[in-house]
Amino acid sequence: MSTSFLYHTQGVKGFQFQSFDYSGGRVAARITRKPGTFFCPECGAYHTTPTYTGERTIKALPMGSKDFVLQVAMHRIRCHRCAAFRMEPLPFLPSAKARVTRSLARSIIELRGNMSIIDLAAHFNLHWTTVKNIEKKYLKKKFKRIRLRDVRWIGVDEVHVGNRLGEKGFITVVRDMKSGAVLHVGKGRGGDALKDFTRRVKHSKCKIEAVAMDFSPAYKAWAAQFFPKATLVFDHFHLIKLMNDKIDTIRRRIMSRLEENDKKALKYKRWHFLRNQEGLDADAEAELHKCREQFEELGTAWYMKESLRRIYSLAWDADSAALAFDRWCELADATNISQLHTMARTIRRNIDGITAYWTTGMTSASMEGFNNKIRWLNSQAYGYHDEEYFLLKVFDLPYVKNRRDL
C-alpha cells in the first residue's frame, strides 16, 4: 500500500502511509502528516511545533468486501506566529468531528437515492444514525439558501403528517408552481406557519403575481395582507372537493334519519356519489340511479355537483364561467337544501379567485399530488422522530422518484 493509493481511492492528501494491519475482518492503515507540512489552523503559518497526542480511527471506503479504516496520528499544533494551540485539521473529513472520510460520505449520498438507510448502514457496516446524519448534513447544505427572486407563481397548501409535528400534525408547504421546487415548509397551518417565508420574500424583493390555494380563510387573509396585488386562484379540484363534502354531509344526515333496514339502500354507496360520472361502471351507475330516485335530496345534490363540473369543460373564458357560476348559484338557492345554499354563498364570495383559473391557466392539482408524495415519504419511515430531518426530506421530494423501475 502506498501514499498514492490512499490519495486516489480515499482522497487522503498531505499524509504519508506508515503501515497497515489486517485483523478482526478489517484493514487498518496507519498514516501521519508529512514532516514539514504542519501548519496553524488559525493563521496558516508553517512556523509551528506539533505534539503527538494519539491515534484517531476514521472509517473509509471498503476495500473489496473488507472494512477499511484509517488510524491517523494526531498532533496538537502550537503556532509561533499567533500563539494558537489547536488540533491539526484533517482535510479528508467532511467536518472536523466526523468519523468517516469525505469519500465515504459522498458514496453514501450517491447511493441514498437507490438504497434505504438500513441497507446502506448494513452495506458499509455503520450505525443507521450515522448514515442519516450524513444525509441530513448534505440536505442542510443543499437547501441552506433557496432563491426566491425569480418566483412569480406560488402554491400554498397544508398536509397532515401525524401528531408528532406541527399544530395538530399539520405542515404548510409553499411551492414554485412553475419549477415545482419547495420554497418553504412551516410547522402548523395558517398565517403563523408562513411568517418565515413572508420575511424571506420581503428580503428577496420577488414579485408574486399569483397564489394558488384552497378556500382556507387563513391563507386568503395572509395573501391579501402580504401580496395585495397578486391574483388568488382557487382551482376546480378544491371547488369540487368542497362540493363532495356537502354531498357526503347530506348522505350522512339522510342515513341518520332512516330505520336500520332502510339504511341498506345507501350503505356502501358513498363513492357512487363522489366519483365522477364517467368514472362509474355500469353496475355502479345503475345503483346510483336507483338511489337518486329513492332519495330525491341526494339526487338533486349529485346533479348539482355534475353541473358544477361541466362548467370547467364548457366555459371558454372567465366571463362565460362567471355567468355559468351565477346561474348555478341561482339554481342552488332555489332548492331546499341548506348545504347547497352554503355552497352558493362560498362561490359568490370567491368568484374572482374561481374564475382566475381561466385567466391564468394556473391549477394547484400538482400541490395535491405533492401532498400524496409527502404522505408516502412519511409512511416509508412509519413517521419521523427527527423533525428537522423530515422537513429537509420534504424539500428534497421534488427530486425523488417514489416509483422504482423493475
C-alpha positions as a Python dict, from the first residue, in 0.01 Angstrom:
ca = {
    (1, 'M'): (0, 0, 0),
    (2, 'S'): (129, 348, -89),
    (3, 'T'): (52, 712, -25),
    (4, 'S'): (-58, 741, -389),
    (5, 'F'): (-309, 457, -339),
    (6, 'L'): (-461, 638, -40),
    (7, 'Y'): (-492, 958, -241),
    (8, 'H'): (-660, 803, -546),
    (9, 'T'): (-900, 574, -355),
    (10, 'Q'): (-971, 761, -30),
    (11, 'G'): (-894, 1122, -114),
    (12, 'V'): (-620, 1142, 152),
    (13, 'K'): (-376, 1420, 61),
    (14, 'G'): (-81, 1559, 257),
    (15, 'F'): (-35, 1243, 465),
    (16, 'Q'): (208, 957, 426),
    (17, 'F'): (149, 586, 475),
    (18, 'Q'): (332, 416, 762),
    (19, 'S'): (198, 61, 796),
    (20, 'F'): (-115, -148, 771),
    (21, 'D'): (-271, -414, 984),
    (22, 'Y'): (-524, -685, 896),
    (23, 'S'): (-716, -819, 1194),
    (24, 'G'): (-1073, -867, 1307),
    (25, 'G'): (-1201, -879, 950),
    (26, 'R'): (-1088, -526, 863),
    (27, 'V'): (-789, -349, 710),
    (28, 'A'): (-633, -64, 907),
    (29, 'A'): (-380, 178, 755),
    (30, 'R'): (-169, 397, 982),
    (31, 'I'): (-94, 739, 839),
    (32, 'T'): (61, 1063, 961),
    (33, 'R'): (106, 1409, 821),
    (34, 'K'): (423, 1455, 618),
    (35, 'P'): (709, 1619, 811),
    (36, 'G'): (740, 1989, 745),
    (37, 'T'): (375, 2026, 636),
    (38, 'F'): (223, 2109, 975),
    (39, 'F'): (53, 2447, 963),
    (40, 'C'): (-150, 2661, 1205),
    (41, 'P'): (-529, 2618, 1157),
    (42, 'E'): (-579, 2979, 1271),
    (43, 'C'): (-330, 3185, 1066),
    (44, 'G'): (-191, 2928, 821),
    (45, 'A'): (171, 2977, 929),
    (46, 'Y'): (413, 2684, 895),
    (47, 'H'): (636, 2801, 1182),
    (48, 'T'): (482, 2553, 1429),
    (49, 'T'): (565, 2283, 1681),
    (50, 'P'): (350, 1965, 1659),
    (51, 'T'): (295, 1743, 1963),
    (52, 'Y'): (174, 1386, 1918),
    (53, 'T'): (-150, 1319, 2112),
    (54, 'G'): (-253, 969, 1996),
    (55, 'E'): (-439, 795, 1713),
    (56, 'R'): (-782, 867, 1571),
    (57, 'T'): (-974, 596, 1385),
    (58, 'I'): (-1162, 708, 1073),
    (59, 'K'): (-1394, 484, 870),
    (60, 'A'): (-1306, 490, 499),
    (61, 'L'): (-1443, 332, 181),
    (62, 'P'): (-1435, -51, 200),
    (63, 'M'): (-1150, -241, 41),
    (64, 'G'): (-1331, -507, -155),
    (65, 'S'): (-1554, -691, 93),
    (66, 'K'): (-1347, -581, 393),
    (67, 'D'): (-1392, -276, 611),
    (68, 'F'): (-1115, -23, 577),
    (69, 'V'): (-1017, 227, 846),
    (70, 'L'): (-752, 495, 874),
    (71, 'Q'): (-562, 522, 1200),
    (72, 'V'): (-440, 880, 1191),
    (73, 'A'): (-156, 1001, 1414),
    (74, 'M'): (-299, 1320, 1563),
    (75, 'H'): (-99, 1622, 1674),
    (76, 'R'): (-170, 1939, 1866),
    (77, 'I'): (-5, 2231, 1692),
    (78, 'R'): (148, 2532, 1866),
    (79, 'C'): (190, 2833, 1638),
    (80, 'H'): (489, 3059, 1695),
    (81, 'R'): (329, 3344, 1500),
    (82, 'C'): (-19, 3380, 1657),
    (83, 'A'): (39, 3166, 1970),
    (84, 'A'): (-260, 2945, 1885),
    (85, 'F'): (-265, 2590, 2026),
    (86, 'R'): (-502, 2376, 1816),
    (87, 'M'): (-554, 2019, 1698),
    (88, 'E'): (-439, 1961, 1342),
    (89, 'P'): (-720, 1962, 1081),
    (90, 'L'): (-796, 1657, 866),
    (91, 'P'): (-890, 1786, 520),
    (92, 'F'): (-1021, 1447, 401),
    (93, 'L'): (-1310, 1462, 652),
    (94, 'P'): (-1648, 1624, 572),
    (95, 'S'): (-1639, 1802, 911),
    (96, 'A'): (-1395, 1840, 1197),
    (97, 'K'): (-1571, 1587, 1424),
    (98, 'A'): (-1667, 1337, 1153),
    (99, 'R'): (-1571, 972, 1193),
    (100, 'V'): (-1598, 888, 822),
    (101, 'T'): (-1398, 1016, 527),
    (102, 'R'): (-1533, 1263, 273),
    (103, 'S'): (-1515, 990, 5),
    (104, 'L'): (-1731, 753, 211),
    (105, 'A'): (-1983, 1028, 287),
    (106, 'R'): (-2002, 1112, -85),
    (107, 'S'): (-2065, 745, -173),
    (108, 'I'): (-2344, 726, 83),
    (109, 'I'): (-2513, 1034, -67),
    (110, 'E'): (-2482, 892, -420),
    (111, 'L'): (-2634, 557, -318),
    (112, 'R'): (-2905, 703, -93),
    (113, 'G'): (-3142, 756, -387),
    (114, 'N'): (-3146, 381, -456),
    (115, 'M'): (-3092, 230, -111),
    (116, 'S'): (-3263, 272, 225),
    (117, 'I'): (-3078, 398, 531),
    (118, 'I'): (-3085, 50, 687),
    (119, 'D'): (-2944, -109, 370),
    (120, 'L'): (-2667, 150, 345),
    (121, 'A'): (-2579, 105, 712),
    (122, 'A'): (-2553, -271, 664),
    (123, 'H'): (-2352, -235, 341),
    (124, 'F'): (-2089, -7, 497),
    (125, 'N'): (-2111, -159, 846),
    (126, 'L'): (-2222, 169, 1003),
    (127, 'H'): (-2490, 262, 1255),
    (128, 'W'): (-2808, 382, 1082),
    (129, 'T'): (-2794, 718, 1263),
    (130, 'T'): (-2452, 781, 1108),
    (131, 'V'): (-2597, 736, 760),
    (132, 'K'): (-2896, 955, 846),
    (133, 'N'): (-2677, 1232, 985),
    (134, 'I'): (-2458, 1228, 674),
    (135, 'E'): (-2762, 1275, 452),
    (136, 'K'): (-2908, 1533, 690),
    (137, 'K'): (-2592, 1744, 675),
    (138, 'Y'): (-2590, 1720, 296),
    (139, 'L'): (-2954, 1834, 274),
    (140, 'K'): (-2895, 2124, 514),
    (141, 'K'): (-2617, 2249, 290),
    (142, 'K'): (-2821, 2191, -27),
    (143, 'F'): (-3125, 2386, 94),
    (144, 'K'): (-2948, 2643, 310),
    (145, 'R'): (-3039, 2914, 61),
    (146, 'I'): (-3338, 2891, -171),
    (147, 'R'): (-3356, 3154, -442),
    (148, 'L'): (-3688, 3344, -443),
    (149, 'R'): (-3609, 3642, -663),
    (150, 'D'): (-3741, 3486, -986),
    (151, 'V'): (-4051, 3325, -832),
    (152, 'R'): (-4381, 3457, -970),
    (153, 'W'): (-4646, 3188, -912),
    (154, 'I'): (-4671, 3003, -583),
    (155, 'G'): (-4899, 2735, -441),
    (156, 'V'): (-4985, 2709, -71),
    (157, 'D'): (-5140, 2405, 92),
    (158, 'E'): (-5146, 2215, 419),
    (159, 'V'): (-5098, 1843, 475),
    (160, 'H'): (-5142, 1623, 779),
    (161, 'V'): (-4830, 1419, 863),
    (162, 'G'): (-4906, 1285, 1210),
    (163, 'N'): (-4943, 1429, 1557),
    (164, 'R'): (-4569, 1445, 1625),
    (165, 'L'): (-4517, 1753, 1413),
    (166, 'G'): (-4665, 2099, 1399),
    (167, 'E'): (-5006, 2219, 1506),
    (168, 'K'): (-5217, 1902, 1535),
    (169, 'G'): (-4981, 1727, 1297),
    (170, 'F'): (-5009, 1974, 1005),
    (171, 'I'): (-4737, 2134, 796),
    (172, 'T'): (-4778, 2414, 542),
    (173, 'V'): (-4592, 2378, 212),
    (174, 'V'): (-4519, 2655, -38),
    (175, 'R'): (-4402, 2557, -387),
    (176, 'D'): (-4297, 2734, -704),
    (177, 'M'): (-4580, 2641, -941),
    (178, 'K'): (-4358, 2668, -1248),
    (179, 'S'): (-4049, 2473, -1140),
    (180, 'G'): (-4213, 2256, -873),
    (181, 'A'): (-3942, 2339, -618),
    (182, 'V'): (-4034, 2356, -250),
    (183, 'L'): (-3982, 2711, -125),
    (184, 'H'): (-4094, 2677, 236),
    (185, 'V'): (-4212, 2415, 484),
    (186, 'G'): (-4368, 2552, 803),
    (187, 'K'): (-4499, 2372, 1108),
    (188, 'G'): (-4871, 2415, 1167),
    (189, 'R'): (-5114, 2586, 933),
    (190, 'G'): (-5242, 2933, 862),
    (191, 'G'): (-5051, 3260, 857),
    (192, 'D'): (-4831, 3171, 1156),
    (193, 'A'): (-4675, 2884, 960),
    (194, 'L'): (-4578, 3129, 684),
    (195, 'K'): (-4402, 3400, 888),
    (196, 'D'): (-4052, 3290, 790),
    (197, 'F'): (-4147, 3266, 422),
    (198, 'T'): (-4301, 3614, 431),
    (199, 'R'): (-3981, 3756, 578),
    (200, 'R'): (-3770, 3586, 309),
    (201, 'V'): (-3997, 3714, 32),
    (202, 'K'): (-3960, 4072, 156),
    (203, 'H'): (-3584, 4034, 174),
    (204, 'S'): (-3560, 3883, -176),
    (205, 'K'): (-3785, 4154, -326),
    (206, 'C'): (-3952, 3899, -554),
    (207, 'K'): (-4284, 3995, -714),
    (208, 'I'): (-4550, 3731, -652),
    (209, 'E'): (-4812, 3756, -928),
    (210, 'A'): (-5044, 3465, -844),
    (211, 'V'): (-5114, 3243, -543),
    (212, 'A'): (-5295, 2909, -577),
    (213, 'M'): (-5465, 2782, -260),
    (214, 'D'): (-5773, 2618, -117),
    (215, 'F'): (-6065, 2812, 35),
    (216, 'S'): (-5899, 2850, 375),
    (217, 'P'): (-5982, 3195, 522),
    (218, 'A'): (-5643, 3200, 697),
    (219, 'Y'): (-5446, 3165, 372),
    (220, 'K'): (-5671, 3417, 197),
    (221, 'A'): (-5612, 3671, 474),
    (222, 'W'): (-5237, 3606, 460),
    (223, 'A'): (-5222, 3654, 83),
    (224, 'A'): (-5438, 3968, 97),
    (225, 'Q'): (-5211, 4121, 361),
    (226, 'F'): (-4871, 4048, 211),
    (227, 'F'): (-4947, 4013, -163),
    (228, 'P'): (-5236, 4255, -223),
    (229, 'K'): (-5159, 4281, -596),
    (230, 'A'): (-5133, 3904, -652),
    (231, 'T'): (-5415, 3710, -815),
    (232, 'L'): (-5572, 3447, -591),
    (233, 'V'): (-5656, 3124, -775),
    (234, 'F'): (-5900, 2860, -646),
    (235, 'D'): (-5891, 2574, -892),
    (236, 'H'): (-6159, 2319, -975),
    (237, 'F'): (-6006, 2046, -757),
    (238, 'H'): (-6076, 2232, -433),
    (239, 'L'): (-6418, 2351, -550),
    (240, 'I'): (-6538, 2001, -643),
    (241, 'K'): (-6382, 1860, -326),
    (242, 'L'): (-6584, 2112, -125),
    (243, 'M'): (-6898, 2013, -316),
    (244, 'N'): (-6829, 1644, -248),
    (245, 'D'): (-6803, 1724, 123),
    (246, 'K'): (-7150, 1880, 106),
    (247, 'I'): (-7290, 1569, -65),
    (248, 'D'): (-7134, 1348, 200),
    (249, 'T'): (-7291, 1560, 472),
    (250, 'I'): (-7632, 1523, 307),
    (251, 'R'): (-7588, 1146, 276),
    (252, 'R'): (-7493, 1107, 641),
    (253, 'R'): (-7785, 1325, 752),
    (254, 'I'): (-8030, 1115, 549),
    (255, 'M'): (-7888, 789, 682),
    (256, 'S'): (-7916, 911, 1042),
    (257, 'R'): (-8292, 952, 996),
    (258, 'L'): (-8354, 611, 837),
    (259, 'E'): (-8454, 292, 1010),
    (260, 'E'): (-8189, 21, 1027),
    (261, 'N'): (-8346, -184, 747),
    (262, 'D'): (-8382, 121, 520),
    (263, 'K'): (-8016, 213, 561),
    (264, 'K'): (-7916, -83, 344),
    (265, 'A'): (-8019, 114, 35),
    (266, 'L'): (-7742, 370, 99),
    (267, 'K'): (-7479, 152, 260),
    (268, 'Y'): (-7155, 112, 61),
    (269, 'K'): (-7281, 370, -192),
    (270, 'R'): (-7073, 664, -77),
    (271, 'W'): (-6828, 658, -367),
    (272, 'H'): (-7109, 628, -619),
    (273, 'F'): (-7198, 990, -536),
    (274, 'L'): (-6843, 1122, -503),
    (275, 'R'): (-6684, 974, -816),
    (276, 'N'): (-6712, 1149, -1149),
    (277, 'Q'): (-6999, 1017, -1358),
    (278, 'E'): (-6770, 895, -1635),
    (279, 'G'): (-6567, 700, -1380),
    (280, 'L'): (-6856, 471, -1282),
    (281, 'D'): (-6902, 125, -1427),
    (282, 'A'): (-7242, 2, -1545),
    (283, 'D'): (-7338, -162, -1214),
    (284, 'A'): (-7239, 141, -1007),
    (285, 'E'): (-7428, 373, -1241),
    (286, 'A'): (-7742, 160, -1210),
    (287, 'E'): (-7719, 160, -830),
    (288, 'L'): (-7662, 535, -830),
    (289, 'H'): (-7969, 591, -1049),
    (290, 'K'): (-8180, 385, -809),
    (291, 'C'): (-8055, 582, -505),
    (292, 'R'): (-8121, 915, -680),
    (293, 'E'): (-8480, 817, -743),
    (294, 'Q'): (-8531, 687, -390),
    (295, 'F'): (-8363, 982, -217),
    (296, 'E'): (-8458, 1298, -403),
    (297, 'E'): (-8239, 1531, -195),
    (298, 'L'): (-7928, 1327, -270),
    (299, 'G'): (-8021, 1306, -637),
    (300, 'T'): (-8053, 1685, -659),
    (301, 'A'): (-7717, 1739, -486),
    (302, 'W'): (-7546, 1490, -718),
    (303, 'Y'): (-7697, 1659, -1025),
    (304, 'M'): (-7573, 1998, -900),
    (305, 'K'): (-7225, 1856, -850),
    (306, 'E'): (-7210, 1727, -1206),
    (307, 'S'): (-7340, 2062, -1334),
    (308, 'L'): (-7064, 2236, -1143),
    (309, 'R'): (-6804, 2007, -1301),
    (310, 'R'): (-6936, 2073, -1650),
    (311, 'I'): (-6874, 2446, -1615),
    (312, 'Y'): (-6500, 2377, -1632),
    (313, 'S'): (-6533, 2187, -1959),
    (314, 'L'): (-6787, 2419, -2126),
    (315, 'A'): (-6683, 2773, -2024),
    (316, 'W'): (-6434, 2926, -2269),
    (317, 'D'): (-6324, 3230, -2066),
    (318, 'A'): (-6362, 3399, -1729),
    (319, 'D'): (-6675, 3595, -1829),
    (320, 'S'): (-6865, 3291, -1954),
    (321, 'A'): (-6756, 3100, -1643),
    (322, 'A'): (-6881, 3380, -1417),
    (323, 'L'): (-7222, 3372, -1588),
    (324, 'A'): (-7238, 2993, -1554),
    (325, 'F'): (-7147, 3004, -1185),
    (326, 'D'): (-7405, 3276, -1122),
    (327, 'R'): (-7674, 3062, -1287),
    (328, 'W'): (-7561, 2760, -1082),
    (329, 'C'): (-7593, 2961, -760),
    (330, 'E'): (-7946, 3066, -857),
    (331, 'L'): (-8043, 2701, -906),
    (332, 'A'): (-7882, 2608, -573),
    (333, 'D'): (-8075, 2883, -393),
    (334, 'A'): (-8398, 2754, -546),
    (335, 'T'): (-8359, 2418, -371),
    (336, 'N'): (-8450, 2345, -10),
    (337, 'I'): (-8106, 2201, 68),
    (338, 'S'): (-7905, 2410, 317),
    (339, 'Q'): (-7572, 2263, 206),
    (340, 'L'): (-7630, 2387, -148),
    (341, 'H'): (-7719, 2732, -15),
    (342, 'T'): (-7387, 2736, 173),
    (343, 'M'): (-7204, 2623, -140),
    (344, 'A'): (-7363, 2904, -342),
    (345, 'R'): (-7252, 3164, -85),
    (346, 'T'): (-6897, 3026, -98),
    (347, 'I'): (-6888, 3052, -477),
    (348, 'R'): (-7022, 3408, -480),
    (349, 'R'): (-6775, 3515, -211),
    (350, 'N'): (-6476, 3368, -402),
    (351, 'I'): (-6590, 3415, -761),
    (352, 'D'): (-6287, 3624, -860),
    (353, 'G'): (-6045, 3355, -742),
    (354, 'I'): (-6251, 3079, -904),
    (355, 'T'): (-6267, 3246, -1245),
    (356, 'A'): (-5895, 3332, -1222),
    (357, 'Y'): (-5842, 2972, -1330),
    (358, 'W'): (-5944, 3079, -1683),
    (359, 'T'): (-5729, 3394, -1689),
    (360, 'T'): (-5409, 3238, -1553),
    (361, 'G'): (-5447, 2872, -1652),
    (362, 'M'): (-5298, 2801, -1310),
    (363, 'T'): (-5401, 2495, -1111),
    (364, 'S'): (-5297, 2361, -772),
    (365, 'A'): (-5354, 1999, -874),
    (366, 'S'): (-4979, 1942, -855),
    (367, 'M'): (-4991, 2059, -492),
    (368, 'E'): (-5238, 1781, -410),
    (369, 'G'): (-5020, 1529, -589),
    (370, 'F'): (-4721, 1654, -392),
    (371, 'N'): (-4919, 1615, -68),
    (372, 'N'): (-4966, 1248, -154),
    (373, 'K'): (-4591, 1226, -206),
    (374, 'I'): (-4534, 1372, 143),
    (375, 'R'): (-4768, 1110, 289),
    (376, 'W'): (-4574, 843, 101),
    (377, 'L'): (-4248, 979, 245),
    (378, 'N'): (-4393, 971, 597),
    (379, 'S'): (-4525, 616, 556),
    (380, 'Q'): (-4186, 489, 436),
    (381, 'A'): (-4038, 564, 779),
    (382, 'Y'): (-4357, 494, 979),
    (383, 'G'): (-4327, 856, 1097),
    (384, 'Y'): (-4015, 1061, 1161),
    (385, 'H'): (-3875, 1124, 1509),
    (386, 'D'): (-3621, 1379, 1380),
    (387, 'E'): (-3833, 1681, 1291),
    (388, 'E'): (-3557, 1875, 1115),
    (389, 'Y'): (-3461, 1575, 902),
    (390, 'F'): (-3822, 1520, 792),
    (391, 'L'): (-3863, 1883, 685),
    (392, 'L'): (-3538, 1863, 486),
    (393, 'K'): (-3665, 1547, 314),
    (394, 'V'): (-3980, 1737, 211),
    (395, 'F'): (-3759, 2000, 44),
    (396, 'D'): (-3583, 1720, -145),
    (397, 'L'): (-3902, 1540, -253),
    (398, 'P'): (-3937, 1707, -597),
    (399, 'Y'): (-3609, 1538, -694),
    (400, 'V'): (-3702, 1191, -561),
    (401, 'K'): (-3873, 915, -757),
    (402, 'N'): (-4124, 725, -545),
    (403, 'R'): (-4164, 458, -809),
    (404, 'R'): (-3895, 205, -887),
    (405, 'D'): (-3824, 68, -1235),
    (406, 'L'): (-3850, -310, -1248),
}
